[in-house]
Amino acid sequence: MTQYNNKEVTTQLLDFISESPSCFHATVALAKRLDDAGFVRLTEDAAWNLEAGKGYYVIRNLSSIIAFRTPACGSFKGFNISAAHSDFPCFKIKEIGELARAEYTGLNTESYGGAILSSWLDRPLSVAGRLICRTENGIQIKLVNIDRDLLLIPNVAPHMNREINKGFQYNVAVDMVPLFGGGKPEGKFTKMVAETAGVKEEDILGADLFVYNRMPGTVWGAENEFFSCRAIDNLQCAYTSLRGFLAATPTENCAVYCNFDNEEVGSSTKQGAGSTFLFDTLRRITVNESEEQFRMHLASSFLLSCDNAHAVHPNHPEFTDKKNCVVLNGGVVMKFNASQRYTTDGVSEAFVKYLCRENDIPLQFFANRSDIGGGSTLGGIASTRVSINSADVGLAQLAMHSSYETAGTADSAAMAKLNEAFFSSGLIANGAENYRFGGKE
């Protein structure tokens, strides 16, 4: 097992988040790390000629990525799969993006996911995403990041809004308009985006642009035990699960790492966990095998759904279950829900516990307070497309869906260790009907 240094893992996580102002940038950052590890990129529109014992990855929509390592022996029993997501609540810029008035120019946006709106006020913001452009070589995608403090959403002073501290309800179309410039700089935003990307305005045919928080990540606390930055949900799991995947010792199982887009808006896109992306990839890995053999592989597979969890709030512990609650720096969180918003059941619980106990990985348990409904995540959605045993795990954090979230500096290493142990174990939780892990009585 790799010896992970908490400070080093936190520093490298913050570097990864800094590289990832949008889901597209995050996908490229993940692909770079796979390239550095010797993985070979495949494309969905070409034949795959896979070699035993080698690593590959495939990207869909430039916002979702699946990597896998084929066993050296060529044949295998099942898939060990870990999945996270890289999108986060923010604001997407509309096609006609400027809102010009005599005094100011704002940007015309709509909310993406369930953001804590107030957390976006009075802080430096900018824009990142992708452009689809006409070039001499045909239509191409270009990433863009206006890497400077460009926007701000100003609060209304309490002298003007006496209700501001009385549970004020923000209107996305009115209160959350980012301020871009003064006067009437009509057309300046598109020009700025084009110049940043190094293209002509008239060559931009399409765009997916998002507002992101510019505040850099920081480590803080009496013992430097906390860190804060944007998009901890879920770039923390996206990065740490990849760390574990790359560090793992290959086994006779096929190791699969997934990072999906659009979890924050339901996953029902061609690149989301609710799409055919995972199924398509697994089937192409086994293209030379019969349908029955493929189904046998699925029956001997396991999915770790890695998405963060709510820590006990220091000022509002009443929002969490009195016993099934988790804390920052308490290790990996296993999540439970009777309504199956999380996929963990008794069998998958036992499998994760086994891995954690065998590898000295701290583990804690989360369930929502019984009268407070929680959100769902990608495990259950992916399992409707690829029906395999699954457990929902994550890391504890505060202020989930804020533009600036908080987590513990000791936890990232725990998630990396769990994924490394999972991918190195060669074990499969075969299900209640078999009463064994990986064929071992």
N, C-alpha and C positions, 0 to 999 in steps of 0.2 A: 504494500500500500504506500502510495506517495505521501511524503511528509509535507503537509501544507502549512505555510506560514500565514497567520491571519492578516498581518500588516501587508504582506506582499500580495495576497489574493485580493484584499480590499483595494489596494492601489491599482492593480491591473483591472479590476472590475470598473473602477471609476474611469480609467483610461478607455475601456471599451464603451462605456456609456457616453463619454465625451465624443467618441467617434460615431455615435449613433443618434443623430438628431431626428431621424425618421426611421420607420421600419425598413425602408430601402437601404439606408446607410448601415443599419444593423445587419442586414443580410450580407452586404458586401464585407463588413467587418468579420462576420463569422466565416465567410468563404475564404478570406485572407488567412485566417488561422488554420483552416483546413488545408489550404494550399501549402502553407509553411510546414504542415505535418505530412506532406506527400500525398494527399488525396487528389484524385483526378476528377475534374468536372465532366459531367454528362449532360446531355440535353434531351428533352422529351421528344423532339422531332427527329432523332437519329437512333440507329440501332445501338444497343449496348452489348459490348463484347467484354464481359466481366472475367477477371482472372482470380483464381483462388488466393486468399490471403491478402488482397489489396483493398484499399479504401477509395470510395467514390462519393460524390455528392451531386445533387440535382437541385436546381432553383426553379421555382414557378412564380411568375409575375414580379420577379425581383424583390419579393417581399416574404416569401416562404422558402425554406431550405430543408432538405432531408439528406443526411449523410449516412453511409453504412460501410461496414467492414465485413467482407466475406470471409468465412473461416478458411484456414490454410488447407484443410482436408478437402475442400470443395463441397462436400455434403454437410448438412446440419439438421438439427432437430426442430429448432424454433427460432423466433425473433425476440431479442431483448430490445425493447423500444423505450426511449425516453423522449418526452415531448414538452416544449415550452412555447411561449409566444413573445413577439417583440413589438407589437403595437401597444399604444398607451393612450388614455383619454387626452384629448387636446382640441384644437380647432382646425378645420379644413377650410382652405380659401376657395371661394366660389369661382366659377368660370369668369364672370365679370367681377374682378376683385376689388375695385376701388369704390369708395363712398366719398365723393367730393362735396364739400360745402364751402361757403365763402371763407370761413375761419380755419377749417381743418380738413384733412383728408384721412379717412380711416380705411380699414380693410374689411371687405364683406366676407364674413365667415359663418360657418355653422358648426355646432358641436359634434365631436366624434367621441363616442363613448360617454360614460357617466362621470364627468369631471367634477371635482369640488370647485365650483366657479370662483368663489372668493379667493382661492389660492393663486389665481392668475392675475390678480390686480396688483398694480404698483410694483412691478418688477420687470427687468429687461427681458425682452422677447425677440425672437427672430423667426425666419422662415426657412424650411428645408423640405426636400422631397425630390421628385423626378420630373423631367421634361421629356416629351416625345417630339423629336425634331427632324426636320427634313435636312439631309446632308447630301454630299456628293456621292456617298456610298449607300444611299437609300434612307429610310426612316430609322432613326436610332434613338435609344434612351440615354439621357444624360442626367446624372445626379447633380443636385444643386444645393448648396448650403450658404446662405448669406451670413457669413461668419463674423458678425458684429452685432452690437446692440442696436436694433432697428425699430422695435415697436414697444409700446407700453399701453396697458389698459388702465386708465386713471380712475380711482375711486371718486365718489362725490363726497365732498366735505360734510361733516355732521351739521354744520350751520345751514346747509341747503337741504339735506335729507335727514330729518330728525329721527327717522325710523332705522337708520343704518345699523344701529346696535340693538335692534329689537326684533331680530328674526327677519330681516329684510329679504325678500325673494328677488333674485337677480333674473332679469329678462335677457336671454342670450342675444336677441336681435337689437337690444337697446343698450344694456349695461356692459356688454362684453365685447364691444367693437374696439379692436386695437387701433391706437392712434399711430398713423404712419408719417404724416407731414402737415405742414401749415399751408394756408392759401389754397390754391387749386393746382397741385402738381399732377394733373390728369395724365395718365399714361406713364408716369415715372416708375411705378412699381414693376410693370412688365419690362420696361427698359432695364431696370436694375437687375431683375432676375436673368434676363438675357445676357447682360454683360458679365454677371457672375459665372454663368455657365459657358461663356465664350461662344455664344451663338447670336444670330440676328433675330430680332423680334419677329419678323415675318416668317421665320423658319420654325417657330414654335407652333406645333399642331395640337398639342394636348399637354396637360399638366396634372400632377397630384401633389399639391403643396400644403404643408401643415405648419402651424405656429408651434414653436417649442420654447421652453424656458431656458434662458441663457445662463442662469446662475450656476457657477461651477460647483461640483461636489465637494463636500468638506467632511473631515473626521473631527469629532468633538466629544465632549463628555469628560467627567472627572478623571477617568482612566482611558480616554480615547476609545470608549467602548461603543460609540454610535457613529454612524455616518448618514449624511443626507444628500440627496441629489434628485434629479428628475428621473422618472421612468424606472424606479427600482422594481415596481410591478410592471413588466415582469422580466426586465433585462438582467436582473440579478440571477434568476433561474436559467435564463437563456445562456448566460455566460458560464455559470458554474456547472451546469449539466454538460456543456461542451468540454469543459476542463476535465471532468471525470471520464467522459467518453474517450478523449484523446489519451488520457493517462492509463486507461485500462489495459490489462493483459488479454490478448485475443483468446477466445475459447472456441468450442465446437459450435456455439450458437452464432447467429448473424446479429451483430450489434447495429442498432439503428438510432440515429439522433435526429429529432425533428424540431423545427422551430417554425410555427405557423403565424400567419397574419390574421387580423380581423377578429381575434377573440373578444375584444372589448365591444364589438357590435354584433355578436351572435355566431360568428364562425361560418355562416352560410354563404360563403363565396367560393370561387374556384380554387382559391389558395388557402382557405380556412380549414380548420380541423374537421368541419362538417362536409368537406369536399371529398373527392375521390383520390386526392393527392397521395395519401399514405397507402391506400389500397393499390393504386396504380403502381407505385414504386415497389411495394412488396411483391406484387405479381410479376413485375419485370425482372426482379432479382431471381425469381424461380421460373422464368419463362420456359426453360427446358424440362420442367417437371409437369406432371399431370395435374389436373384440377384437384383430384383427390389428394395427391401429395401436398399440394399447396394448402388445402384445408387442414390437413394433418399438422402442417407447420403452424398455422394459426391457432389450432387447439393446444399447441405446446408453446405458446408465446405469452409475453407479459409486457404491460405498459406502465411506466412510471409517468404520471401526469404531474409536471412540476410547475406550480403556480403559487404565488405567495399567499400568506394567511394573515389574519388580523391579530396583532398582539393586544394584550390587555392595555387599555389606555390609562396613563397615569392619573388623569383627572376624572375619568368616567369608567371605572371598573364595572359599573352596573350593566354595561352593554354586552358583557361577555358571560358565558356560562361560568358558574362558580367553581367548577372542578375541571372541565374540559377547556381550559384556557392556556394560552401560550405567551411567552415573554421573549423579548429581544435577547440574543446570545444564549438561548436555550437549546439550540440545535435544530435539526430537521423537524418539521411539523407534519404529522399525518392527520388528514382531514376526514371527518365522518359526517354523514347526513342521512337521516332515515328516508327522506324523499328522493335520495339518489342524485342530489345536485353534485355530490362527490361520489366517486365510484368505489371507494374503499369498502370491502366487506371482510368477513372473518378470515377468509383464505388469503386475500391480498394483504391484510393487516399482518397475519402471521409471517408472510414472506418478507415484508419490509422489516418487521421486528427481528427476524432471523438475521438478515443482512447487517442491521445496525448492531446487534449484540455480538455477532462474530467479528465485527471490525471496529468495535469501540466507538461507534458514532452516536452522539447524543440525540435523543428522540423525544418529542413531546406530542401531545394530542389535542386536537381542536374540534369542537362542535359548536354551532351557534347556540345562543340562548334560545330556549324552546319556543319563546313567543316573538322571536325576531328572525325574519327570513334572511337568508344569506344569498350571495350570488353563486352562480355555477361557474364551471371552468371547462377546459378543453377535453378532459379525460372522458367524461360521459358522452360528449359530442363525437369524439373520434371513435369511441367504442360502438356507436351506431353504424359506422361505416366498416370498421374492422373489429369484429366482436371477439375480444380477447380479455383475459383477466387483467385487472387494472387497479392501481392504488393512486389516490391523490395525495401528493406531498407538496411541501413548499417551505418557505422561510418566513418567520414572523416579521411584521413591519407595522409602523404607525402611519396614519394619514394616507392610507391607500386611496389612490385616484386624486390626490393633491398634485399640484404641479411641482411640488418639492417634498419628497417623502423621506422617511427615516427608517433605518434598520440597524442591526447589530453587526459589529466588525468581526465577531467570532463565528458567525453563522454561514458565511459563504463557503468556507472551507468544509463545513459539515455536509453541505449539498454536493460539493465536488467529490467528497469521499464516498457518499452514498452511491452516486452514479458510477464512480470507479469500481466500487465493490459489486454493484449490480452487473456491470458489463464484464467484470473479471470472473464472476462466480461460476458461470457455466450452468447455473441452476435455473430451472423454470418452475413457476408455481402452476401446476397442471390443473388445479381446480378441485373442488370438494369431492368430485366423484372419484378422484384418484388417491387422495389422502397422502400425497408425497410431494417432495420438491425434486424436480429433475430426475425422476425415476429412482431416487434413493429411498428405500423403505424406512 
